[in-house]
Amino acid sequence: MNKSAKKSVGSELTEFVHELFLKKEFGEWRDSILRYENGRWYSLIVELDKHSAPLNLINHLGEDIYSKFVFQCIKSPDYKVSNEIKVLFTVTGWIWTSVVGYSKVRDI
C-alpha cells in the first residue's frame, strides 16, 4: 500500500473511531468500555461482534486492516473523580493511532 492509500485509510479509521462514540448502534459496546482490563489490547472487531454492533463499517476496510485493528482502555489519573478513561486505537504494524477521552457520565 502506498503512502497516499495509507493516508486515505487512516482518515477512514479516524472517522470510524468517531462513529464508535457517536452512533447509537455502538452503544452496547460503549457501555462495556469501563469493564475492559486496564492496559490490555483487544481486537476491535471481536469485541464489537460480542456486543452485536454492526460490522459493515469495519469490514469494508478489508481483512488486512480489521484483523489488526485493536484498542486498549487506560484509566485517567483522576479516574476515581472523573470516571474518564482514554481509549487508544491502533492498527498493528501501522503508525496510525487515535486516542479518545471517554466518560460514561458525559455520554449523551
Biopython code that builds the backbone (N, CA, C, O; Angstrom):
import numpy as np
from Bio.PDB.StructureBuilder import StructureBuilder

atoms = [
    (1, "MET", "N", (0.853, -1.173, 0.000)),
    (1, "MET", "CA", (0.000, 0.000, 0.000)),
    (1, "MET", "C", (0.901, 1.239, 0.000)),
    (1, "MET", "O", (1.814, 1.352, 0.818)),
    (2, "ASN", "N", (0.636, 2.153, -0.916)),
    (2, "ASN", "CA", (1.471, 3.351, -0.992)),
    (2, "ASN", "C", (1.064, 4.372, 0.071)),
    (2, "ASN", "O", (0.054, 4.211, 0.755)),
    (3, "LYS", "N", (1.867, 5.417, 0.190)),
    (3, "LYS", "CA", (1.674, 6.425, 1.232)),
    (3, "LYS", "C", (0.316, 7.115, 1.119)),
    (3, "LYS", "O", (-0.345, 7.356, 2.129)),
    (4, "SER", "N", (-0.098, 7.431, -0.104)),
    (4, "SER", "CA", (-1.389, 8.090, -0.325)),
    (4, "SER", "C", (-2.555, 7.198, 0.103)),
    (4, "SER", "O", (-3.508, 7.665, 0.726)),
    (5, "ALA", "N", (-2.470, 5.915, -0.236)),
    (5, "ALA", "CA", (-3.532, 4.975, 0.135)),
    (5, "ALA", "C", (-3.599, 4.813, 1.651)),
    (5, "ALA", "O", (-4.690, 4.749, 2.218)),
    (6, "LYS", "N", (-2.432, 4.745, 2.319)),
    (6, "LYS", "CA", (-2.416, 4.623, 3.782)),
    (6, "LYS", "C", (-3.026, 5.860, 4.432)),
    (6, "LYS", "O", (-3.734, 5.757, 5.434)),
    (7, "LYS", "N", (-2.747, 7.034, 3.855)),
    (7, "LYS", "CA", (-3.317, 8.264, 4.406)),
    (7, "LYS", "C", (-4.837, 8.244, 4.287)),
    (7, "LYS", "O", (-5.542, 8.657, 5.207)),
    (8, "SER", "N", (-5.336, 7.766, 3.159)),
    (8, "SER", "CA", (-6.775, 7.664, 2.949)),
    (8, "SER", "C", (-7.406, 6.686, 3.938)),
    (8, "SER", "O", (-8.445, 6.973, 4.532)),
    (9, "VAL", "N", (-6.771, 5.540, 4.104)),
    (9, "VAL", "CA", (-7.279, 4.551, 5.064)),
    (9, "VAL", "C", (-7.206, 5.115, 6.483)),
    (9, "VAL", "O", (-8.111, 4.893, 7.288)),
    (10, "GLY", "N", (-6.142, 5.835, 6.786)),
    (10, "GLY", "CA", (-6.020, 6.465, 8.105)),
    (10, "GLY", "C", (-7.169, 7.416, 8.381)),
    (10, "GLY", "O", (-7.676, 7.470, 9.502)),
    (11, "SER", "N", (-7.583, 8.166, 7.371)),
    (11, "SER", "CA", (-8.732, 9.068, 7.528)),
    (11, "SER", "C", (-10.013, 8.280, 7.780)),
    (11, "SER", "O", (-10.841, 8.677, 8.600)),
    (12, "GLU", "N", (-10.172, 7.163, 7.074)),
    (12, "GLU", "CA", (-11.356, 6.316, 7.280)),
    (12, "GLU", "C", (-11.363, 5.721, 8.679)),
    (12, "GLU", "O", (-12.413, 5.629, 9.315)),
    (13, "LEU", "N", (-10.186, 5.316, 9.161)),
    (13, "LEU", "CA", (-10.086, 4.754, 10.511)),
    (13, "LEU", "C", (-10.471, 5.802, 11.553)),
    (13, "LEU", "O", (-11.216, 5.513, 12.489)),
    (14, "THR", "N", (-9.963, 7.005, 11.383)),
    (14, "THR", "CA", (-10.277, 8.090, 12.317)),
    (14, "THR", "C", (-11.773, 8.382, 12.314)),
    (14, "THR", "O", (-12.375, 8.564, 13.373)),
    (15, "GLU", "N", (-12.367, 8.425, 11.139)),
    (15, "GLU", "CA", (-13.806, 8.659, 11.035)),
    (15, "GLU", "C", (-14.590, 7.540, 11.718)),
    (15, "GLU", "O", (-15.575, 7.796, 12.411)),
    (16, "PHE", "N", (-14.144, 6.298, 11.518)),
    (16, "PHE", "CA", (-14.816, 5.159, 12.142)),
    (16, "PHE", "C", (-14.740, 5.243, 13.668)),
    (16, "PHE", "O", (-15.727, 4.974, 14.352)),
    (17, "VAL", "N", (-13.577, 5.615, 14.202)),
    (17, "VAL", "CA", (-13.424, 5.746, 15.657)),
    (17, "VAL", "C", (-14.410, 6.792, 16.191)),
    (17, "VAL", "O", (-15.021, 6.588, 17.240)),
    (18, "HIS", "N", (-14.562, 7.892, 15.485)),
    (18, "HIS", "CA", (-15.533, 8.916, 15.907)),
    (18, "HIS", "C", (-16.944, 8.335, 15.927)),
    (18, "HIS", "O", (-17.714, 8.590, 16.853)),
    (19, "GLU", "N", (-17.277, 7.555, 14.904)),
    (19, "GLU", "CA", (-18.614, 6.962, 14.828)),
    (19, "GLU", "C", (-18.874, 5.991, 15.977)),
    (19, "GLU", "O", (-20.011, 5.853, 16.428)),
    (20, "LEU", "N", (-17.825, 5.317, 16.452)),
    (20, "LEU", "CA", (-17.986, 4.401, 17.582)),
    (20, "LEU", "C", (-18.566, 5.116, 18.806)),
    (20, "LEU", "O", (-19.302, 4.521, 19.593)),
    (21, "PHE", "N", (-18.227, 6.393, 18.953)),
    (21, "PHE", "CA", (-18.653, 7.138, 20.132)),
    (21, "PHE", "C", (-19.872, 8.014, 19.883)),
    (21, "PHE", "O", (-20.405, 8.620, 20.812)),
    (22, "LEU", "N", (-20.317, 8.082, 18.627)),
    (22, "LEU", "CA", (-21.454, 8.934, 18.311)),
    (22, "LEU", "C", (-22.717, 8.176, 17.919)),
    (22, "LEU", "O", (-23.824, 8.637, 18.197)),
    (23, "LYS", "N", (-22.567, 7.036, 17.285)),
    (23, "LYS", "CA", (-23.732, 6.311, 16.768)),
    (23, "LYS", "C", (-24.340, 5.391, 17.819)),
    (23, "LYS", "O", (-23.636, 4.724, 18.577)),
    (24, "LYS", "N", (-25.665, 5.378, 17.839)),
    (24, "LYS", "CA", (-26.400, 4.556, 18.808)),
    (24, "LYS", "C", (-26.110, 3.068, 18.636)),
    (24, "LYS", "O", (-26.149, 2.318, 19.611)),
    (25, "GLU", "N", (-25.823, 2.633, 17.420)),
    (25, "GLU", "CA", (-25.591, 1.208, 17.147)),
    (25, "GLU", "C", (-24.417, 0.642, 17.946)),
    (25, "GLU", "O", (-24.319, -0.570, 18.137)),
    (26, "PHE", "N", (-23.528, 1.522, 18.410)),
    (26, "PHE", "CA", (-22.361, 1.071, 19.164)),
    (26, "PHE", "C", (-22.526, 1.286, 20.667)),
    (26, "PHE", "O", (-21.572, 1.132, 21.430)),
    (27, "GLY", "N", (-23.734, 1.641, 21.087)),
    (27, "GLY", "CA", (-24.000, 1.942, 22.493)),
    (27, "GLY", "C", (-23.678, 0.805, 23.444)),
    (27, "GLY", "O", (-23.106, 1.029, 24.510)),
    (28, "GLU", "N", (-24.039, -0.414, 23.069)),
    (28, "GLU", "CA", (-23.767, -1.558, 23.950)),
    (28, "GLU", "C", (-22.262, -1.739, 24.140)),
    (28, "GLU", "O", (-21.801, -2.026, 25.245)),
    (29, "TRP", "N", (-21.498, -1.569, 23.056)),
    (29, "TRP", "CA", (-20.031, -1.664, 23.157)),
    (29, "TRP", "C", (-19.502, -0.541, 24.053)),
    (29, "TRP", "O", (-18.665, -0.787, 24.922)),
    (30, "ARG", "N", (-19.987, 0.699, 23.846)),
    (30, "ARG", "CA", (-19.548, 1.823, 24.678)),
    (30, "ARG", "C", (-19.852, 1.565, 26.143)),
    (30, "ARG", "O", (-19.038, 1.865, 27.016)),
    (31, "ASP", "N", (-21.029, 1.009, 26.411)),
    (31, "ASP", "CA", (-21.406, 0.721, 27.797)),
    (31, "ASP", "C", (-20.453, -0.268, 28.460)),
    (31, "ASP", "O", (-20.315, -0.272, 29.683)),
    (32, "SER", "N", (-19.804, -1.095, 27.671)),
    (32, "SER", "CA", (-18.907, -2.112, 28.213)),
    (32, "SER", "C", (-17.476, -1.609, 28.408)),
    (32, "SER", "O", (-16.669, -2.290, 29.041)),
    (33, "ILE", "N", (-17.155, -0.452, 27.885)),
    (33, "ILE", "CA", (-15.773, 0.032, 27.891)),
    (33, "ILE", "C", (-15.158, 0.059, 29.285)),
    (33, "ILE", "O", (-14.001, -0.324, 29.461)),
    (34, "LEU", "N", (-15.911, 0.501, 30.260)),
    (34, "LEU", "CA", (-15.354, 0.625, 31.608)),
    (34, "LEU", "C", (-15.027, -0.722, 32.242)),
    (34, "LEU", "O", (-14.352, -0.774, 33.270)),
    (35, "ARG", "N", (-15.493, -1.802, 31.646)),
    (35, "ARG", "CA", (-15.231, -3.137, 32.193)),
    (35, "ARG", "C", (-13.985, -3.796, 31.598)),
    (35, "ARG", "O", (-13.568, -4.855, 32.067)),
    (36, "TYR", "N", (-13.386, -3.188, 30.576)),
    (36, "TYR", "CA", (-12.190, -3.782, 29.983)),
    (36, "TYR", "C", (-11.001, -3.620, 30.918)),
    (36, "TYR", "O", (-10.877, -2.623, 31.630)),
    (37, "GLU", "N", (-10.138, -4.617, 30.900)),
    (37, "GLU", "CA", (-8.956, -4.603, 31.750)),
    (37, "GLU", "C", (-8.030, -3.462, 31.339)),
    (37, "GLU", "O", (-7.707, -3.310, 30.161)),
    (38, "ASN", "N", (-7.615, -2.678, 32.294)),
    (38, "ASN", "CA", (-6.748, -1.531, 32.058)),
    (38, "ASN", "C", (-5.433, -1.954, 31.400)),
    (38, "ASN", "O", (-4.715, -2.801, 31.932)),
    (39, "GLY", "N", (-5.120, -1.361, 30.239)),
    (39, "GLY", "CA", (-3.837, -1.597, 29.588)),
    (39, "GLY", "C", (-3.723, -2.846, 28.736)),
    (39, "GLY", "O", (-2.654, -3.103, 28.184)),
    (40, "ARG", "N", (-4.774, -3.630, 28.606)),
    (40, "ARG", "CA", (-4.741, -4.855, 27.794)),
    (40, "ARG", "C", (-5.284, -4.559, 26.394)),
    (40, "ARG", "O", (-6.264, -3.827, 26.256)),
    (41, "TRP", "N", (-4.661, -5.117, 25.363)),
    (41, "TRP", "CA", (-5.111, -4.921, 23.982)),
    (41, "TRP", "C", (-6.243, -5.880, 23.647)),
    (41, "TRP", "O", (-6.217, -7.052, 24.022)),
    (42, "TYR", "N", (-7.247, -5.355, 22.929)),
    (42, "TYR", "CA", (-8.398, -6.145, 22.492)),
    (42, "TYR", "C", (-8.600, -5.944, 20.994)),
    (42, "TYR", "O", (-8.363, -4.856, 20.469)),
    (43, "SER", "N", (-9.038, -6.993, 20.313)),
    (43, "SER", "CA", (-9.405, -6.895, 18.906)),
    (43, "SER", "C", (-10.727, -6.145, 18.812)),
    (43, "SER", "O", (-11.713, -6.545, 19.432)),
    (44, "LEU", "N", (-10.756, -5.069, 18.045)),
    (44, "LEU", "CA", (-11.970, -4.269, 17.951)),
    (44, "LEU", "C", (-13.103, -5.042, 17.298)),
    (44, "LEU", "O", (-14.231, -5.007, 17.792)),
    (45, "ILE", "N", (-12.836, -5.734, 16.208)),
    (45, "ILE", "CA", (-13.913, -6.444, 15.503)),
    (45, "ILE", "C", (-14.501, -7.553, 16.375)),
    (45, "ILE", "O", (-15.710, -7.784, 16.353)),
    (46, "VAL", "N", (-13.662, -8.234, 17.136)),
    (46, "VAL", "CA", (-14.141, -9.303, 18.024)),
    (46, "VAL", "C", (-15.047, -8.704, 19.103)),
    (46, "VAL", "O", (-16.121, -9.237, 19.382)),
    (47, "GLU", "N", (-14.617, -7.609, 19.701)),
    (47, "GLU", "CA", (-15.395, -7.003, 20.780)),
    (47, "GLU", "C", (-16.695, -6.385, 20.257)),
    (47, "GLU", "O", (-17.724, -6.466, 20.927)),
    (48, "LEU", "N", (-16.663, -5.774, 19.085)),
    (48, "LEU", "CA", (-17.895, -5.249, 18.509)),
    (48, "LEU", "C", (-18.885, -6.372, 18.234)),
    (48, "LEU", "O", (-20.082, -6.240, 18.488)),
    (49, "ASP", "N", (-18.372, -7.470, 17.715)),
    (49, "ASP", "CA", (-19.232, -8.618, 17.415)),
    (49, "ASP", "C", (-19.863, -9.185, 18.691)),
    (49, "ASP", "O", (-21.031, -9.576, 18.678)),
    (50, "LYS", "N", (-19.112, -9.234, 19.778)),
    (50, "LYS", "CA", (-19.647, -9.722, 21.056)),
    (50, "LYS", "C", (-20.846, -8.899, 21.521)),
    (50, "LYS", "O", (-21.732, -9.404, 22.210)),
    (51, "HIS", "N", (-20.860, -7.630, 21.134)),
    (51, "HIS", "CA", (-21.924, -6.725, 21.570)),
    (51, "HIS", "C", (-22.935, -6.445, 20.463)),
    (51, "HIS", "O", (-23.678, -5.464, 20.515)),
    (52, "SER", "N", (-22.952, -7.326, 19.456)),
    (52, "SER", "CA", (-23.920, -7.248, 18.352)),
    (52, "SER", "C", (-23.923, -5.900, 17.640)),
    (52, "SER", "O", (-24.958, -5.453, 17.146)),
    (53, "ALA", "N", (-22.766, -5.260, 17.589)),
    (53, "ALA", "CA", (-22.629, -3.997, 16.870)),
    (53, "ALA", "C", (-22.492, -4.287, 15.376)),
    (53, "ALA", "O", (-21.995, -5.347, 14.993)),
    (54, "PRO", "N", (-22.928, -3.356, 14.534)),
    (54, "PRO", "CA", (-22.797, -3.579, 13.091)),
    (54, "PRO", "C", (-21.323, -3.634, 12.679)),
    (54, "PRO", "O", (-20.510, -2.823, 13.123)),
    (55, "LEU", "N", (-21.002, -4.589, 11.836)),
    (55, "LEU", "CA", (-19.616, -4.776, 11.412)),
    (55, "LEU", "C", (-19.355, -4.294, 9.990)),
    (55, "LEU", "O", (-18.212, -4.310, 9.534)),
    (56, "ASN", "N", (-20.396, -3.868, 9.287)),
    (56, "ASN", "CA", (-20.215, -3.470, 7.890)),
    (56, "ASN", "C", (-19.230, -2.309, 7.733)),
    (56, "ASN", "O", (-18.479, -2.282, 6.758)),
    (57, "LEU", "N", (-19.215, -1.364, 8.652)),
    (57, "LEU", "CA", (-18.314, -0.221, 8.536)),
    (57, "LEU", "C", (-16.851, -0.612, 8.698)),
    (57, "LEU", "O", (-15.973, -0.046, 8.046)),
    (58, "ILE", "N", (-16.598, -1.572, 9.559)),
    (58, "ILE", "CA", (-15.218, -2.011, 9.767)),
    (58, "ILE", "C", (-14.820, -3.058, 8.719)),
    (58, "ILE", "O", (-13.660, -3.109, 8.309)),
    (59, "ASN", "N", (-15.756, -3.879, 8.290)),
    (59, "ASN", "CA", (-15.459, -4.910, 7.293)),
    (59, "ASN", "C", (-15.006, -4.325, 5.963)),
    (59, "ASN", "O", (-14.158, -4.902, 5.282)),
    (60, "HIS", "N", (-15.572, -3.181, 5.594)),
    (60, "HIS", "CA", (-15.223, -2.615, 4.283)),
    (60, "HIS", "C", (-13.761, -2.155, 4.211)),
    (60, "HIS", "O", (-13.243, -1.917, 3.120)),
    (61, "LEU", "N", (-13.095, -2.030, 5.363)),
    (61, "LEU", "CA", (-11.678, -1.664, 5.377)),
    (61, "LEU", "C", (-10.785, -2.805, 4.901)),
    (61, "LEU", "O", (-9.623, -2.595, 4.551)),
    (62, "GLY", "N", (-11.338, -4.008, 4.892)),
    (62, "GLY", "CA", (-10.583, -5.175, 4.444)),
    (62, "GLY", "C", (-9.964, -5.927, 5.607)),
    (62, "GLY", "O", (-9.651, -5.358, 6.653)),
    (63, "GLU", "N", (-9.799, -7.216, 5.393)),
    (63, "GLU", "CA", (-9.291, -8.083, 6.460)),
    (63, "GLU", "C", (-7.889, -7.696, 6.926)),
    (63, "GLU", "O", (-7.574, -7.828, 8.109)),
    (64, "ASP", "N", (-7.050, -7.222, 6.015)),
    (64, "ASP", "CA", (-5.696, -6.804, 6.405)),
    (64, "ASP", "C", (-5.721, -5.704, 7.458)),
    (64, "ASP", "O", (-4.806, -5.595, 8.275)),
    (65, "ILE", "N", (-6.763, -4.897, 7.434)),
    (65, "ILE", "CA", (-6.886, -3.807, 8.408)),
    (65, "ILE", "C", (-7.665, -4.268, 9.636)),
    (65, "ILE", "O", (-7.156, -4.198, 10.754)),
    (66, "TYR", "N", (-8.896, -4.738, 9.437)),
    (66, "TYR", "CA", (-9.733, -5.025, 10.609)),
    (66, "TYR", "C", (-9.188, -6.146, 11.475)),
    (66, "TYR", "O", (-9.469, -6.192, 12.673)),
    (67, "SER", "N", (-8.419, -7.044, 10.895)),
    (67, "SER", "CA", (-7.854, -8.134, 11.706)),
    (67, "SER", "C", (-6.743, -7.644, 12.637)),
    (67, "SER", "O", (-6.359, -8.345, 13.573)),
    (68, "LYS", "N", (-6.227, -6.433, 12.377)),
    (68, "LYS", "CA", (-5.147, -5.857, 13.190)),
    (68, "LYS", "C", (-5.588, -4.602, 13.942)),
    (68, "LYS", "O", (-4.776, -3.953, 14.601)),
    (69, "PHE", "N", (-6.866, -4.266, 13.844)),
    (69, "PHE", "CA", (-7.422, -3.067, 14.469)),
    (69, "PHE", "C", (-7.696, -3.392, 15.936)),
    (69, "PHE", "O", (-8.594, -4.178, 16.238)),
    (70, "VAL", "N", (-6.933, -2.796, 16.845)),
    (70, "VAL", "CA", (-7.010, -3.126, 18.263)),
    (70, "VAL", "C", (-7.195, -1.854, 19.091)),
    (70, "VAL", "O", (-6.971, -0.739, 18.621)),
    (71, "PHE", "N", (-7.608, -2.063, 20.329)),
    (71, "PHE", "CA", (-7.763, -0.940, 21.253)),
    (71, "PHE", "C", (-7.431, -1.392, 22.663)),
    (71, "PHE", "O", (-7.443, -2.582, 22.978)),
    (72, "GLN", "N", (-7.137, -0.413, 23.500)),
    (72, "GLN", "CA", (-6.994, -0.669, 24.930)),
    (72, "GLN", "C", (-7.549, 0.524, 25.687)),
    (72, "GLN", "O", (-7.606, 1.640, 25.171)),
    (73, "CYS", "N", (-7.953, 0.265, 26.912)),
    (73, "CYS", "CA", (-8.509, 1.301, 27.771)),
    (73, "CYS", "C", (-7.521, 1.599, 28.888)),
    (73, "CYS", "O", (-6.962, 0.690, 29.503)),
    (74, "ILE", "N", (-7.317, 2.876, 29.139)),
    (74, "ILE", "CA", (-6.379, 3.313, 30.166)),
    (74, "ILE", "C", (-7.126, 4.283, 31.079)),
    (74, "ILE", "O", (-7.638, 5.305, 30.622)),
    (75, "LYS", "N", (-7.184, 3.964, 32.342)),
    (75, "LYS", "CA", (-7.860, 4.855, 33.287)),
    (75, "LYS", "C", (-7.058, 6.139, 33.439)),
    (75, "LYS", "O", (-5.835, 6.109, 33.574)),
    (76, "SER", "N", (-7.760, 7.263, 33.415)),
    (76, "SER", "CA", (-7.117, 8.556, 33.621)),
    (76, "SER", "C", (-6.591, 8.638, 35.053)),
    (76, "SER", "O", (-7.103, 7.960, 35.945)),
    (77, "PRO", "N", (-5.574, 9.465, 35.273)),
    (77, "PRO", "CA", (-5.026, 9.585, 36.631)),
    (77, "PRO", "C", (-6.073, 9.971, 37.679)),
    (77, "PRO", "O", (-5.960, 9.580, 38.841)),
    (78, "ASP", "N", (-7.091, 10.735, 37.273)),
    (78, "ASP", "CA", (-8.142, 11.139, 38.210)),
    (78, "ASP", "C", (-9.411, 10.310, 38.021)),
    (78, "ASP", "O", (-10.517, 10.807, 38.237)),
    (79, "TYR", "N", (-9.258, 9.073, 37.626)),
    (79, "TYR", "CA", (-10.388, 8.201, 37.293)),
    (79, "TYR", "C", (-11.441, 8.143, 38.409)),
    (79, "TYR", "O", (-12.640, 8.169, 38.130)),
    (80, "LYS", "N", (-11.001, 8.066, 39.653)),
    (80, "LYS", "CA", (-11.957, 7.943, 40.757)),
    (80, "LYS", "C", (-12.883, 9.151, 40.853)),
    (80, "LYS", "O", (-14.007, 9.029, 41.340)),
    (81, "VAL", "N", (-12.432, 10.296, 40.402)),
    (81, "VAL", "CA", (-13.239, 11.507, 40.423)),
    (81, "VAL", "C", (-14.009, 11.684, 39.119)),
    (81, "VAL", "O", (-15.200, 11.997, 39.124)),
    (82, "SER", "N", (-13.313, 11.480, 38.005)),
    (82, "SER", "CA", (-13.893, 11.804, 36.690)),
    (82, "SER", "C", (-14.560, 10.631, 35.974)),
    (82, "SER", "O", (-15.379, 10.835, 35.078)),
    (83, "ASN", "N", (-14.213, 9.408, 36.365)),
    (83, "ASN", "CA", (-14.653, 8.211, 35.633)),
    (83, "ASN", "C", (-14.214, 8.242, 34.175)),
    (83, "ASN", "O", (-14.807, 7.566, 33.335)),
    (84, "GLU", "N", (-13.186, 9.016, 33.869)),
    (84, "GLU", "CA", (-12.720, 9.134, 32.487)),
    (84, "GLU", "C", (-11.624, 8.114, 32.202)),
    (84, "GLU", "O", (-10.740, 7.855, 33.019)),
    (85, "ILE", "N", (-11.727, 7.553, 31.011)),
    (85, "ILE", "CA", (-10.676, 6.673, 30.521)),
    (85, "ILE", "C", (-10.222, 7.195, 29.174)),
    (85, "ILE", "O", (-10.928, 7.963, 28.521)),
    (86, "LYS", "N", (-9.062, 6.781, 28.774)),
    (86, "LYS", "CA", (-8.558, 7.040, 27.435)),
    (86, "LYS", "C", (-8.654, 5.722, 26.680)),
    (86, "LYS", "O", (-8.213, 4.681, 27.168)),
    (87, "VAL", "N", (-9.228, 5.774, 25.497)),
    (87, "VAL", "CA", (-9.310, 4.581, 24.660)),
    (87, "VAL", "C", (-8.329, 4.801, 23.516)),
    (87, "VAL", "O", (-8.485, 5.717, 22.709)),
    (88, "LEU", "N", (-7.325, 3.951, 23.466)),
    (88, "LEU", "CA", (-6.265, 4.036, 22.471)),
    (88, "LEU", "C", (-6.528, 3.014, 21.375)),
    (88, "LEU", "O", (-6.662, 1.823, 21.654)),
    (89, "PHE", "N", (-6.604, 3.470, 20.139)),
    (89, "PHE", "CA", (-6.828, 2.612, 18.975)),
    (89, "PHE", "C", (-5.583, 2.612, 18.113)),
    (89, "PHE", "O", (-4.911, 3.637, 17.996)),
    (90, "THR", "N", (-5.264, 1.478, 17.508)),
    (90, "THR", "CA", (-4.185, 1.399, 16.536)),
    (90, "THR", "C", (-4.423, 0.201, 15.625)),
    (90, "THR", "O", (-5.243, -0.670, 15.913)),
    (91, "VAL", "N", (-3.697, 0.181, 14.540)),
    (91, "VAL", "CA", (-3.665, -0.975, 13.652)),
    (91, "VAL", "C", (-2.252, -1.526, 13.764)),
    (91, "VAL", "O", (-1.284, -0.840, 13.435)),
    (92, "THR", "N", (-2.134, -2.755, 14.225)),
    (92, "THR", "CA", (-0.833, -3.366, 14.436)),
    (92, "THR", "C", (0.016, -3.263, 13.171)),
    (92, "THR", "O", (-0.427, -3.618, 12.079)),
    (93, "GLY", "N", (1.244, -2.770, 13.339)),
    (93, "GLY", "CA", (2.155, -2.622, 12.213)),
    (93, "GLY", "C", (2.060, -1.287, 11.502)),
    (93, "GLY", "O", (2.832, -1.020, 10.582)),
    (94, "TRP", "N", (1.120, -0.442, 11.915)),
    (94, "TRP", "CA", (0.956, 0.891, 11.331)),
    (94, "TRP", "C", (1.360, 1.936, 12.353)),
    (94, "TRP", "O", (1.403, 1.664, 13.553)),
    (95, "ILE", "N", (1.651, 3.120, 11.875)),
    (95, "ILE", "CA", (1.956, 4.235, 12.769)),
    (95, "ILE", "C", (0.678, 4.915, 13.234)),
    (95, "ILE", "O", (0.690, 5.608, 14.251)),
    (96, "TRP", "N", (-0.430, 4.735, 12.512)),
    (96, "TRP", "CA", (-1.690, 5.395, 12.832)),
    (96, "TRP", "C", (-2.168, 5.015, 14.231)),
    (96, "TRP", "O", (-2.149, 3.845, 14.613)),
    (97, "THR", "N", (-2.597, 6.024, 14.985)),
    (97, "THR", "CA", (-3.238, 5.812, 16.286)),
    (97, "THR", "C", (-4.316, 6.874, 16.478)),
    (97, "THR", "O", (-4.314, 7.917, 15.823)),
    (98, "SER", "N", (-5.211, 6.587, 17.369)),
    (98, "SER", "CA", (-6.233, 7.546, 17.760)),
    (98, "SER", "C", (-6.501, 7.356, 19.245)),
    (98, "SER", "O", (-6.603, 6.228, 19.726)),
    (99, "VAL", "N", (-6.612, 8.456, 19.961)),
    (99, "VAL", "CA", (-6.897, 8.399, 21.398)),
    (99, "VAL", "C", (-8.172, 9.195, 21.651)),
    (99, "VAL", "O", (-8.308, 10.336, 21.210)),
    (100, "VAL", "N", (-9.102, 8.572, 22.367)),
    (100, "VAL", "CA", (-10.372, 9.215, 22.686)),
    (100, "VAL", "C", (-10.538, 9.246, 24.195)),
    (100, "VAL", "O", (-10.392, 8.223, 24.864)),
    (101, "GLY", "N", (-10.841, 10.415, 24.728)),
    (101, "GLY", "CA", (-11.202, 10.525, 26.135)),
    (101, "GLY", "C", (-12.683, 10.199, 26.268)),
    (101, "GLY", "O", (-13.503, 10.739, 25.526)),
    (102, "TYR", "N", (-13.033, 9.326, 27.201)),
    (102, "TYR", "CA", (-14.418, 8.887, 27.333)),
    (102, "TYR", "C", (-14.813, 8.777, 28.796)),
    (102, "TYR", "O", (-14.061, 8.266, 29.627)),
    (103, "SER", "N", (-15.992, 9.260, 29.085)),
    (103, "SER", "CA", (-16.570, 9.128, 30.418)),
    (103, "SER", "C", (-18.046, 8.815, 30.259)),
    (103, "SER", "O", (-18.769, 9.567, 29.604)),
    (104, "LYS", "N", (-18.498, 7.738, 30.836)),
    (104, "LYS", "CA", (-19.906, 7.357, 30.738)),
    (104, "LYS", "C", (-20.809, 8.460, 31.271)),
    (104, "LYS", "O", (-21.917, 8.656, 30.773)),
    (105, "VAL", "N", (-20.345, 9.164, 32.262)),
    (105, "VAL", "CA", (-21.120, 10.236, 32.851)),
    (105, "VAL", "C", (-21.404, 11.308, 31.805)),
    (105, "VAL", "O", (-22.471, 11.923, 31.815)),
    (106, "ARG", "N", (-20.449, 11.532, 30.902)),
    (106, "ARG", "CA", (-20.596, 12.580, 29.885)),
    (106, "ARG", "C", (-21.199, 12.065, 28.597)),
    (106, "ARG", "O", (-21.449, 12.850, 27.683)),
    (107, "ASP", "N", (-21.441, 10.765, 28.498)),
    (107, "ASP", "CA", (-22.001, 10.187, 27.284)),
    (107, "ASP", "C", (-23.414, 10.709, 27.080)),
    (107, "ASP", "O", (-24.203, 10.765, 28.023)),
    (108, "ILE", "N", (-23.732, 11.088, 25.855)),
    (108, "ILE", "CA", (-25.071, 11.623, 25.558)),
    (108, "ILE", "C", (-25.936, 10.525, 24.978)),
    (108, "ILE", "O", (-27.101, 10.761, 24.657)),
]
sb = StructureBuilder()
sb.init_structure("model")
sb.init_model(0)
sb.init_chain("A")
sb.init_seg("    ")
for serial, (resi, resn, name, xyz) in enumerate(atoms, 1):
    if name == "N":
        sb.init_residue(resn, " ", resi, " ")
    sb.init_atom(name, np.array(xyz, "f"), 0.0, 1.0, " ", f" {name:<3s}", serial, name[0])
structure = sb.get_structure()
